[in-house]
Amino acid sequence: MIDYFKYHWQQTEEDSHIVECIKKSFIILDVGCGFNQYKKYAKSPQYFKGIDIANEDADEVIDIIDFKTDKRFDLIICYGSINFYDRKWVEKRLDKVVNLLDDAPGSRICMKVNPGNPHADGTMLDFFPWTMDYARDLSHKYGLMIENYRKKGSTGGRFKFDYVRSDYPYSKQSEDIYAFV
């Protein structure tokens, strides 16, 4: 997998939702940043850190599991990076990401996940087959809301959504989310 992302993969997407989230955030982490294309949208005094397991354009080449920081982030971007192998692999990394998320209401994790489909070039990696039900289960586990679910315009059947810290009880918001999704 690392060789594919290091030598073959070409990042083409810039999501306007991510750009808008960056503009509203102060301390930003991009997990699996690829070519670090979102960094240019962060302006002083914002803090932006891009990490990637394979790409030398990252601020730090490292797996999220090994990433160390004292910072807590109000925006964490996980676009296609918590997407592989099995449930244990996914949840170990997502546990780490959620622990890095600031406790303030509105702090968010922007996700793009793969339901187990090949890349546009036909390459089939060992993708974990995400479903919206699984995303909901994780929102319950972490006490986070799901916002901004979208599939339209995503390539290869991937879907996008945000996990968001709320300032009201999770049980209230769950009804709203299930009606929306």
TITORDO-91952 format. One record per residue: x, y, z of N, C-alpha, C, O in turn; residue number from 1. Coordinates in steps of 0.001 Angstrom, whole numbers, m for minus. Atoms other than C-alpha are relative to their C-alpha. Example, Ala and Ser with C-alpha at 12.3 -4.5 7.8 and 13.67 -1.06 7.14 Angstrom:
2
(vexlo (890; m1190; 0); (12300; m4500; 7800); (900; 1200; 0); (1936; 1181; 665); 1)
(vexlo (m820; m1190; m60); (13670; m1060; 7140); (m770; 1090; 730); (m261; 2198; 899); 2)
***
This chain:
181
(vexlo (815; m1186; 0); (0; 0; 0); (866; 1260; 0); (605; 2186; m768); 1)
(vexlo (m849; m1197; m78); (2732; 2502; 921); (657; 282; m1344); (717; 1437; m1767); 2)
(vexlo (m620; m203; 1319); (4502; 1953; m2421); (m974; 614; m995); (m593; 1483; m1780); 3)
(vexlo (994; m566; 917); (1282; 2692; m4308); (m136; 1501; 234); (m106; 2281; m717); 4)
(vexlo (188; m1417; m291); (810; 6019; m2528); (1282; 803; m186); (1235; 2000; m468); 5)
(vexlo (m1279; m692; 147); (4493; 6867; m2706); (369; 209; m1470); (922; 1248; m1830); 6)
(vexlo (m514; m38; 1372); (5072; 6127; m6397); (m1053; 111; m1100); (m707; 483; m2221); 7)
(vexlo (980; 66; 1077); (1779; 5869; m8305); (m1188; 935; 158); (m1697; 1464; m830); 8)
(vexlo (1225; m741; m250); (m1072; 7751; m6685); (172; 1468; m342); (1209; 2068; m58); 9)
(vexlo (2; m1426; 327); (m1937; 11221; m7972); (m1226; 648; 618); (m2358; 276; 310); 10)
(vexlo (1097; m697; m674); (m4032; 13520; m5824); (m563; 1050; m946); (177; 1874; m1484); 11)
(vexlo (614; m948; 924); (m6512; 15484; m7893); (m1104; 824; 650); (m1471; 1877; 128); 12)
(vexlo (1167; m637; m589); (m9309; 16496; m5546); (371; 1104; 985); (1248; 941; 1834); 13)
(vexlo (21; m1027; m1026); (m9649; 19747; m3674); (m1459; 268; 295); (m2193; 764; m560); 14)
(vexlo (1399; m78; m398); (m12924; 19770; m1784); (m288; 1385; 583); (375; 1814; 1528); 15)
(vexlo (330; m1353; m473); (m14520; 23198; m1285); (m485; m11; 1452); (m303; 970; 2174); 16)
(vexlo (423; 100; m1406); (m16042; 21988; 2001); (1212; 38; 935); (1175; 694; 1977); 17)
(vexlo (m1226; m3; m807); (m12545; 21333; 3374); (584; 1404; 55); (991; 1868; 1120); 18)
(vexlo (m541; m1362; 47); (m11379; 24769; 2254); (m787; 908; 942); (m192; 1691; 1683); 19)
(vexlo (833; m824; m889); (m14322; 26408; 4064); (240; m348; 1467); (287; 545; 2313); 20)
(vexlo (m290; 410; m1386); (m13642; 24374; 7224); (1349; 548; 460); (1486; 979; 1606); 21)
(vexlo (m1317; m545; m348); (m9987; 25453; 7152); (m118; 1486; 332); (476; 1954; 1303); 22)
(vexlo (158; m1444; m226); (m11012; 29111; 6925); (m600; 308; 1370); (m351; 1377; 1927); 23)
(vexlo (688; m213; m1270); (m13090; 28704; 10112); (751; m600; 1192); (284; m500; 2326); 24)
(vexlo (m713; 735; m1045); (m10478; 26751; 12105); (1304; 685; 368); (1787; 1569; m339); 25)
(vexlo (m1236; m608; m477); (m7376; 27610; 14087); (1159; m987; 53); (2285; m648; m310); 26)
(vexlo (m1058; 1010; m138); (m5431; 24407; 14724); (m445; m1222; m794); (m1406; m1896; m424); 27)
(vexlo (457; 946; 1018); (m5626; 21957; 11818); (1028; m1108; m198); (2229; m857; m287); 28)
(vexlo (m826; 1164; 308); (m4274; 18452; 11246); (m588; m691; m1210); (m1783; m985; m1238); 29)
(vexlo (417; 757; 1178); (m4452; 16738; 7851); (699; m1356; 57); (1908; m1455; m154); 30)
(vexlo (m514; 1361; m146); (m4023; 12974; 8344); (m77; m681; m1356); (m1165; m871; m1899); 31)
(vexlo (m32; 547; 1353); (m2919; 11380; 5088); (m90; 1128; m1003); (m859; 1057; m1962); 32)
(vexlo (96; m1250; 762); (m2320; 14800; 3542); (441; m129; m1448); (209; 785; m2239); 33)
(vexlo (m453; 134; 1379); (m794; 13422; 342); (1002; 1085; m337); (2039; 1215; 313); 34)
(vexlo (m900; m1059; 452); (790; 16343; m1469); (m164; 1282; 813); (399; 2318; 459); 35)
(vexlo (180; m1130; m928); (m318; 18690; 1355); (m672; 1192; m681); (m347; 2343; m391); 36)
(vexlo (599; m1058; 805); (m2526; 20657; m1039); (m905; 937; 778); (m1175; 2044; 312); 37)
(vexlo (878; m891; m768); (m4790; 22079; 1681); (769; 1001; 859); (186; 1965; 1355); 38)
(vexlo (m797; m876; m866); (m1952; 23743; 3584); (m21; 1456; m477); (25; 2379; 335); 39)
(vexlo (m39; m1371; 548); (m2004; 26766; 1253); (m1204; 836; 430); (m1165; 2062; 327); 40)
(vexlo (1190; m735; m416); (m5461; 27700; 2576); (79; 485; 1441); (m732; 1312; 1857); 41)
(vexlo (m183; m444; m1384); (m4254; 28138; 6155); (864; 1259; m2); (1916; 1304; m640); 42)
(vexlo (m710; m1285; m76); (m3128; 31679; 6936); (351; 294; 1446); (m341; m149; 2362); 43)
(vexlo (m413; m393; m1341); (m1299; 33106; 9924); (m1154; 750; 663); (m1760; 1612; 25); 44)
(vexlo (m715; 765; m1019); (m2054; 32797; 12844); (m437; m1463; 98); (m165; m2113; 1107); 45)
(vexlo (416; 1402; m41); (m3572; 29406; 11967); (1225; m918; 54); (2303; m582; m436); 46)
(vexlo (m1026; 1041; m31); (m1527; 26275; 12666); (m518; m1142; m861); (m1640; m1608; m661); 47)
(vexlo (376; 1105; 882); (m1616; 23570; 9964); (1149; m993; m41); (2300; m624; m275); 48)
(vexlo (m998; 1065; 58); (201; 20242; 10096); (m549; m1106; m887); (m1633; m1631; m633); 49)
(vexlo (377; 1100; 879); (22; 17682; 7289); (908; m1185; 251); (2131; m1069; 177); 50)
(vexlo (m786; 1216; m197); (1109; 14125; 8038); (m465; m1047; m1009); (m1636; m1096; m1387); 51)
(vexlo (305; 1045; 967); (1281; 11203; 5640); (972; m1142; 210); (2138; m930; 542); 52)
(vexlo (m825; 1180; m222); (2593; 7682; 5876); (994; m233; m1143); (1962; m976; m977); 53)
(vexlo (m825; 310; 1165); (4176; 7778; 2395); (530; 1215; m750); (1585; 1122; m1377); 54)
(vexlo (m320; m1103; 900); (4337; 11225; 786); (980; 989; 626); (748; 1509; 1717); 55)
(vexlo (m1056; m904; m478); (7450; 13361; 1194); (m431; 1466; 20); (261; 2296; 609); 56)
(vexlo (502; m1373; m41); (5392; 16537; 627); (m701; 328; 1314); (m1041; 1484; 1569); 57)
(vexlo (597; m216; m1319); (3883; 16087; 4076); (962; 786; 882); (2171; 782; 650); 58)
(vexlo (m862; m660; m987); (5168; 18202; 6951); (762; m1043; 808); (1875; m798; 1273); 59)
(vexlo (m639; 1102; m719); (5951; 14890; 8634); (m475; m1322; m607); (m1676; m1561; m728); 60)
(vexlo (332; 1325; 533); (6089; 11396; 7120); (m92; m958; 1180); (915; m1362; 1761); 61)
(vexlo (238; 789; m1203); (4502; 9295; 9844); (m1423; m557; m40); (m2319; 58; m619); 62)
(vexlo (1336; 564; m198); (1545; 7041; 10601); (m638; 748; 1176); (57; 1100; 2130); 63)
(vexlo (696; m694; m1081); (m1078; 8725; 12803); (247; m682; 1345); (295; m12; 2376); 64)
(vexlo (m237; 745; m1245); (m439; 5995; 15394); (1281; 464; 686); (1352; 500; 1914); 65)
(vexlo (m1297; m403; m550); (3143; 7213; 15845); (145; 1511; 181); (1143; 1970; 735); 66)
(vexlo (m41; m1460; m75); (2355; 10954; 15645); (m151; 459; 1449); (m1056; 25; 2161); 67)
(vexlo (29; m522; m1369); (3072; 12814; 18881); (m106; 1520; m33); (582; 2196; m798); 68)
(vexlo (191; m1444; m117); (1905; 16287; 19809); (m713; 299; 1310); (m1414; m547; 1866); 69)
(vexlo (754; m466; m1166); (632; 18272; 22762); (m1231; 799; m439); (m2056; 1177; 393); 70)
(vexlo (1108; m806; 516); (m1830; 20129; 20516); (m1292; m810; m66); (m1279; m2035; m181); 71)
(vexlo (1323; 548; 273); (m5556; 19496; 20254); (m544; 823; m1160); (m422; 2048; m1168); 72)
(vexlo (360; m611; 1271); (m7045; 20272; 16867); (m1501; 244; m86); (m2302; m609; 297); 73)
(vexlo (1426; m259; 194); (m10347; 21949; 16079); (m471; m467; m1374); (m1674; m502; m1631); 74)
(vexlo (334; 614; 1279); (m10225; 20510; 12541); (1039; m1080; m300); (2244; m829; m278); 75)
(vexlo (m862; 1090; 436); (m8819; 17132; 11526); (m582; m532; m1308); (m1749; m918; m1370); 76)
(vexlo (406; 464; 1323); (m8992; 16121; 7872); (508; m1430; m170); (1702; m1691; m20); 77)
(vexlo (m347; 1414; 241); (m9034; 12364; 7152); (m645; m412; m1318); (m1623; m1159; m1332); 78)
(vexlo (579; 267; 1313); (m9710; 12171; 3429); (686; m1201; m637); (1726; m1085; m1284); 79)
(vexlo (m506; 1227; 606); (m9136; 8592; 2393); (1153; m622; 750); (1826; m1503; 214); 80)
(vexlo (m1164; 519; m724); (m6569; 7881; 5089); (m346; m1049; 1050); (519; m1826; 1454); 81)
(vexlo (407; 989; m1009); (m8567; 5811; 7591); (m991; m928; m699); (m2193; m910; m432); 82)
(vexlo (743; 614; 1078); (m9764; 3478; 4933); (418; m1429; m312); (m129; m2038; m1231); 83)
(vexlo (m653; 1216; 478); (m7740; 284; 4882); (m122; m1180; 966); (m482; m1016; 2132); 84)
(vexlo (m137; 1266; m713); (m7423; m3321; 6059); (m1277; m452; 682); (m2204; m910; 15); 85)
(vexlo (1145; 569; m723); (m9907; m4221; 8777); (m479; 974; 1075); (96; 2044; 1276); 86)
(vexlo (624; m833; m1033); (m12063; m2812; 11558); (1012; 384; 1087); (1023; 1529; 1540); 87)
(vexlo (m985; m270; m1047); (m9234; m3084; 14106); (968; 1103; m441); (1271; 2011; 333); 88)
(vexlo (m926; m1006; 549); (m6862; m1056; 11885); (m676; 1367; m39); (m98; 2367; 387); 89)
(vexlo (755; m1252; 110); (m9519; 1598; 11225); (m224; 612; 1380); (66; 1789; 1597); 90)
(vexlo (366; m558; m1303); (m10622; 1971; 14834); (1208; 387; 837); (1117; 1312; 1645); 91)
(vexlo (m1216; m396; m716); (m7089; 2085; 16220); (414; 1408; m426); (790; 2228; 412); 92)
(vexlo (m377; m1315; 507); (m6368; 5085; 13999); (m1057; 1051; 330); (m726; 2180; 692); 93)
(vexlo (1043; m964; m323); (m9724; 6730; 14527); (m18; 320; 1499); (m307; 1455; 1879); 94)
(vexlo (m152; m273; m1439); (m9288; 6348; 18315); (1031; 1104; 221); (807; 2029; 1003); 95)
(vexlo (m1071; m991; m146); (m6060; 8336; 17988); (m474; 1367; m487); (m236; 2380; 169); 96)
(vexlo (495; m1262; 552); (m7700; 10990; 15800); (m986; 656; 967); (m876; 1851; 1239); 97)
(vexlo (993; m557; m926); (m10625; 11451; 18205); (683; 528; 1263); (261; 1546; 1810); 98)
(vexlo (m743; m486; m1169); (m8159; 11792; 21103); (734; 1299; m265); (1030; 2043; 670); 99)
(vexlo (m668; m1246; 368); (m6455; 14626; 19200); (m986; 1136; m261); (m583; 2293; m375); 100)
(vexlo (1022; m1001; 285); (m9744; 16440; 18559); (m277; 841; 1248); (m455; 308; 2343); 101)
(vexlo (307; m914; m1095); (m10359; 19499; 20722); (m1382; m305; 568); (m2269; m756; m156); 102)
(vexlo (1272; 270; m658); (m13194; 19169; 23236); (m1059; 1066; m262); (m2216; 876; 112); 103)
(vexlo (939; m1097; 208); (m14835; 22433; 22142); (m1110; m394; m980); (m848; m1061; m1981); 104)
(vexlo (1083; 245; 951); (m18261; 22206; 20501); (349; 572; m1377); (902; 1667; m1482); 105)
(vexlo (m293; m427; 1362); (m17941; 22467; 16732); (1307; m542; m552); (1534; m488; m1761); 106)
(vexlo (m1229; 629; 504); (m14539; 20774; 16543); (m422; m1174; m877); (m1367; m1892; m552); 107)
(vexlo (478; 993; 956); (m14726; 18416; 13584); (1111; m819; m647); (2263; m399; m755); 108)
(vexlo (m839; 898; 785); (m13187; 15516; 11732); (m695; m167; m1343); (m1799; m709; m1400); 109)
(vexlo (556; 154; 1347); (m13821; 15645; 7974); (510; m1314; m575); (1716; m1530; m694); 110)
(vexlo (m322; 1351; 455); (m13920; 12112; 6592); (m373; m187; m1465); (m1399; 316; m1925); 111)
(vexlo (366; 582; 1289); (m13818; 10615; 3112); (388; m1457; 109); (1537; m1783; 405); 112)
(vexlo (m234; 1425; m195); (m14171; 6845; 3174); (m407; m781; m1242); (m1158; m299; m2090); 113)
(vexlo (196; 861; 1159); (m14260; 3994; 696); (m826; m1214; 407); (m488; m1890; 1379); 114)
(vexlo (789; 1184; m324); (m16946; 1310; 704); (603; m1298; m540); (m67; m2330; m568); 115)
(vexlo (m678; 1203; 487); (m14415; m1141; m746); (156; m46; m1506); (292; m1125; m2082); 116)
(vexlo (m101; m75; 1458); (m14176; 49; m4356); (1429; 292; m448); (2204; 882; 305); 117)
(vexlo (m1340; m316; 511); (m11046; 246; m6547); (153; 1494; m275); (m830; 2225; m394); 118)
(vexlo (m281; m1373; 412); (m9346; 3549; m7332); (m455; 193; m1444); (m705; m776; m2161); 119)
(vexlo (430; m325; 1365); (m10335; 5317; m10555); (906; m651; m1048); (449; m963; m2148); 120)
(vexlo (m924; 634; 949); (m7231; 3824; m12223); (m113; m1524; 6); (637; m2210; m689); 121)
(vexlo (220; 1444; m51); (m8508; 330; m11376); (776; m712; 1094); (554; m1897; 1340); 122)
(vexlo (m790; 613; m1071); (m6036; m286; m8553); (m902; m349; 1177); (m1657; 486; 1674); 123)
(vexlo (785; 438; m1160); (m7626; m2302; m5793); (947; m250; 1155); (1721; m1207; 1148); 124)
(vexlo (m781; 162; m1213); (m5966; m1856; m2448); (m853; m743; 1019); (m2018; m1045; 757); 125)
(vexlo (721; 715; m1046); (m6974; m3602; 752); (m845; 993; 793); (m523; 1337; 1930); 126)
(vexlo (880; m978; m616); (m9798; m1174; 1531); (m915; m663; 1015); (m1387; m1782; 816); 127)
(vexlo (1034; 409; m939); (m11984; m1535; 4571); (m1338; 461; m585); (m1442; 1613; m1005); 128)
(vexlo (1275; m370; 623); (m15612; m1551; 3320); (m907; 822; 922); (m1799; 278; 1573); 129)
(vexlo (817; m896; m819); (m17101; 1471; 5106); (m1446; m29; m469); (m1723; m178; m1659); 130)
(vexlo (1419; m214; 282); (m20881; 1800; 5299); (m463; 1175; 860); (202; 1547; 1827); 131)
(vexlo (530; m1091; m820); (m23003; 4636; 6622); (m426; m529; 1361); (m327; 191; 2354); 132)
(vexlo (339; 585; m1305); (m24241; 2280; 9357); (1230; m87; 902); (1144; 184; 2099); 133)
(vexlo (m1236; 74; m781); (m20632; 1742; 10468); (411; 1400; 470); (832; 1575; 1613); 134)
(vexlo (m322; m1382; m378); (m20021; 5519; 10430); (m901; 455; 1156); (m434; 1124; 2077); 135)
(vexlo (924; m335; m1090); (m23129; 5949; 12629); (396; m699; 1296); (367; m96; 2369); 136)
(vexlo (m429; 736; m1192); (m21932; 3228; 15011); (1188; 693; 663); (1247; 810; 1887); 137)
(vexlo (m1165; m691; m550); (m18644; 5063; 15410); (m390; 1356; 593); (197; 1783; 1587); 138)
(vexlo (438; m1283; m576); (m20436; 8368; 15992); (m566; m220; 1402); (m359; 600; 2297); 139)
(vexlo (513; 339; m1337); (m22228; 6700; 18917); (1159; m324; 946); (1190; 144; 2084); 140)
(vexlo (m1152; 396; m829); (m18977; 5183; 20215); (746; 1223; 523); (1129; 1267; 1692); 141)
(vexlo (m806; m1167; m358); (m17216; 8574; 20224); (m834; 1174; 514); (m268; 2180; 941); 142)
(vexlo (849; m1093; m453); (m20223; 10739; 21159); (70; 1208; m912); (3; 2346; m447); 143)
(vexlo (m100; m1069; 990); (m19917; 12779; 17958); (m1223; m7; m902); (m1817; m1058; m1144); 144)
(vexlo (1083; m102; 980); (m22593; 14034; 15585); (567; m283; m1390); (1773; m183; m1617); 145)
(vexlo (m356; 68; 1420); (m22550; 13334; 11867); (m682; 1164; m694); (m1888; 1366; m554); 146)
(vexlo (525; m1108; 792); (m22979; 16363; 9636); (540; m100; m1415); (1543; m764; m1677); 147)
(vexlo (m486; m217; 1355); (m22638; 17152; 5972); (283; m1302; m756); (1271; m1396; m1484); 148)
(vexlo (m153; 1243; 770); (m23058; 13616; 4618); (m237; 297; m1474); (m1205; 965; m1836); 149)
(vexlo (166; m195; 1437); (m22568; 13606; 863); (677; m1125; m767); (1762; m1586; m411); 150)
(vexlo (m553; 1011; 892); (m21984; 11060; m1820); (73; 545; m1413); (974; 191; m2173); 151)
(vexlo (34; m571; 1338); (m22875; 13024; m4922); (1315; 717; m298); (1796; 1512; 509); 152)
(vexlo (m1249; m638; 403); (m19749; 14096; m6764); (1242; m722; 480); (2346; m409; 35); 153)
(vexlo (m1159; 778; m440); (m17503; 11636; m4948); (317; m1051; m1056); (m580; m1555; m1733); 154)
(vexlo (m396; 982; 999); (m15540; 9285; m7135); (33; m1398; 594); (321; m1579; 1777); 155)
(vexlo (m143; 1393; m397); (m15659; 5524; m6966); (m923; m434; 1118); (m615; m1391; 1828); 156)
(vexlo (933; 388; m1044); (m18643; 5381; m4627); (401; 436; 1398); (m279; 95; 2365); 157)
(vexlo (m413; m474; m1311); (m16750; 7030; m1793); (m1031; 985; 537); (m1760; 1619; m227); 158)
(vexlo (896; m1000; m566); (m18727; 9134; 621); (739; 806; 1049); (1764; 385; 1585); 159)
(vexlo (m642; m969; m876); (m17900; 12084; 2823); (m989; 410; 1082); (m2202; 428; 872); 160)
(vexlo (824; m482; m1108); (m19166; 13301; 6164); (937; 595; 1033); (2153; 419; 957); 161)
(vexlo (m772; m575; m1095); (m18028; 15174; 9255); (m480; m598; 1316); (m1683; m724; 1547); 162)
(vexlo (289; 276; m1407); (m17858; 13936; 12831); (203; 1315; 727); (1232; 1968; 551); 163)
(vexlo (m54; m1318; m633); (m18576; 16970; 15012); (m327; m111; 1482); (m1270; m798; 1875); 164)
(vexlo (315; m105; m1428); (m18413; 17657; 18748); (m1196; 933; 154); (m1286; 1969; m506); 165)
(vexlo (1216; m763; m215); (m21729; 18969; 19988); (m14; 592; 1405); (665; 106; 2309); 166)
(vexlo (169; m565; m1334); (m22701; 21187; 22890); (m1344; m390; 605); (m1737; 124; 1652); 167)
(vexlo (1228; 509; m605); (m25984; 19360; 23421); (57; m1529; 21); (834; m2132; m719); 168)
(vexlo (m119; 1451; m215); (m26630; 15756; 24502); (m126; m801; m1288); (m930; m488; m2165); 169)
(vexlo (m36; 826; 1199); (m25904; 13089; 21930); (m1353; m616; m318); (m1718; m711; m1490); 170)
(vexlo (1271; 675; 245); (m29277; 11381; 22371); (m967; 887; m787); (m1737; 380; m1603); 171)
(vexlo (866; m929; 731); (m31080; 14501; 21083); (387; 74; m1468); (m477; 31; m2343); 172)
(vexlo (m431; m181; 1382); (m28984; 14865; 17963); (m137; m1258; m826); (m272; m1165; m2046); 173)
(vexlo (37; 1240; 774); (m29129; 11193; 16972); (m1265; m107; m844); (m1214; m627; m1959); 174)
(vexlo (1219; 42; 773); (m32746; 11527; 15863); (121; 877; m1241); (m321; 487; m2322); 175)
(vexlo (m174; m905; 1126); (m31859; 14483; 13644); (897; m624; m1068); (614; m512; m2260); 176)
(vexlo (m953; 583; 938); (m28936; 12623; 12059); (m644; m1138; m767); (m516; m1211; m1989); 177)
(vexlo (616; 1131; 682); (m30888; 9464; 11310); (m1038; 458; m1004); (m1203; m170; m2049); 178)
(vexlo (975; m526; 945); (m33605; 11530; 9657); (691; 588; m1222); (168; 530; m2335); 179)
(vexlo (m732; m657; 1096); (m31006; 13340; 7561); (640; m1010; m932); (565; m859; m2151); 180)
(vexlo (m791; 937; 798); (m28949; 10368; 6382); (m810; m1013; m682); (m268; m1864; m1387); 181)
***
